[in-house]
């Protein structure tokens, strides 16, 4: 375990707060900017599950770029850890949201917000664990984390503009998919 563990915990706690606040703002940014297409890259363009995953991912990427590096860690370490943590966040959001809405047959805003906050916090805990973990398998874990991170960047960069015909991308209320027509 790295000696800088308490610092990593504090940094990732700050990252969680940043992700929650920025993600919440990004929920409204596309509409507030009049449907400005470049904003669709990072902001929710509709109420589909996919668009809400971006609200955690892009602030997480920003934090991975800005986070001060504790001793003995590199930006590569941070991006690798974020590959795992941001995937965890997305999986939790999708799993818990779809489970509770299947059971209750509708969604509740307070639950949705709680899921978003809890998933980010759990994802940040995964990041902490990945950053303090030392083992001879670390290089393989790094490579896998970086690949996972890269795949997420590609997916979140393209699938709003070219959404799949899949339930994750379909707005439940209207049945629309992708960027609304102006």
N, C-alpha and C positions, 0 to 999 in steps of 0.2 A: 504494500500500500504506500502511496506517495505521502511524504511528510506534509505536503501542502493541502491535505484533505479539508481542514476547516475553511481554508480560503476558497477552495473549489465549491464547497457547500454554499458559502455566502454568495459567490459569483453566480452560481446556478439559481439561487433564490432570487437574486436581482433579475436574472434572465427570465425567470417565470413571471415576475411582476411585469417586466417589459413586454413579454409575449402576450399576456392577458390584456394589458392596456392597449397595445398596438393592434392586436387582433380584434378587439372590440371596436376600435375606431375603423379598421378596415372593413368591418361589416357594413358600414354606411357610406364608405368613401366613393364607391362607383356611382351610386345614386346622387350623392351630394355634388359630384363633379359632372353631373349631367350625362352620365353614361359614356364618359370619355374612354374610348377603347383601350388605350395603353394601360389605364388603371385596372382593367380586367385581369391583367397578369397577376396582381397581388390582392385585389379586393374581391369580395363576393359579388357576383353579377346576378345571382338569383338565390332562392332559398333551398337549393339542393344540398344534399349532404356533402358532395364533392367541394362545392364552393366554400363550405364552412371549414373544411380541412385546410384550405389555403390560409385561413385566418390564424392558424397556429404555425404553419410551416414557414411562411415568409418572415414573420418576426423572429422565429427560431434561427433562420438563416442569417438574419441581420445580427442577432446576438452572437452567433458563431464567428462572424466577421469582426465584431467590435469587442468581444469579451477580452479583458486584460488577461494575458497568459501567466498563470502561476509558474514558479520555477520548475524546470524540467519538463514542461509541456510545450508542444508545438501547435501551430494552427492545424496541422494535419491530425493531431490527436483530437482536437476539438471537433473538426469536421467528421471524423470517424465516429466519435461519440454521438454527434448529432444525427448521423445516419441511423443509428439504433434508436435514439430517444424520440426523434420526430416520427419515425415509423411506428413506434409504440403509441405515441400520442394519437396518431391517425387511426390505428387499429382500435384503440380504446373508444374513441369518439364514435366510430362506425358501429362497433359491437354493442356498446351500452345504449346508444340512441336507438338502434334498430330493435334491440331486445325490449326496451321499455315501451317503445311505441307499438310494438306487436302485442304486448301484454295489455296495455291500456287503450289501444286502438286510437291513440292521438298523442300529440306532443304537448308539453307544457314548457313555457319559456323558462321558468325558474329551473326546471330539470335540465333543459338544454344548456343554460349558462353554467350550471353546476358541473355538468359533464365536461364542458369546455375547460373550465378551471381545473377540475380534478385531473383530467387527462394531461394537461400541460404540466401540472405538478408532478404527476407520476413519470411523465417523460423526462422531466428534469432530474428526477431521482435516478432514472436509468443512465442519464448522461453523467451524473456524479459517479455512479458505480463504474462506468466505462473509463472515466478519466483517472480514477484511483487504482484501477485494476492493473496488476503487473503479473505477467506469466510468460512462459516461453512460447505460448500460442499467440502472444500479443500481435505479432506481425500479420498473421492470418486474420485475426479479428480486425485489425486496422484496414486491411484490404477489403474485407467484407463490408465493414462500416462505410468506407469511402465509396464503394460500388453502390451500396444502398442509398447513400446520400446523393450520389450522382443521378441515380434512377429517379429519385424523388424530384430533383431539380428539373429534369426533363419532363416528367409527368405533370408537375404543377405549372410548368412553363407552356405546355402545349394543349392540355386537355380541356381547358376553358375555351380555347379558340377552336378546337376540334374534338368536341365531346363525343364519348361513346354512347351508343344507344343501350344504356345500362341503368338500372334503378338508382345507382349512386349519383348520376348526373341529371336525373329528372326531378324537377320541382314538383313536390307532391300536390300542392294546391292547384296549380295551373296545368300541370303536365308538360310544361315547356322544358327545353333543354338548351344549355349554352347561353350566350349573350343575347339579351332581348333585342328584337328589331326596333329600330328607332323610326 
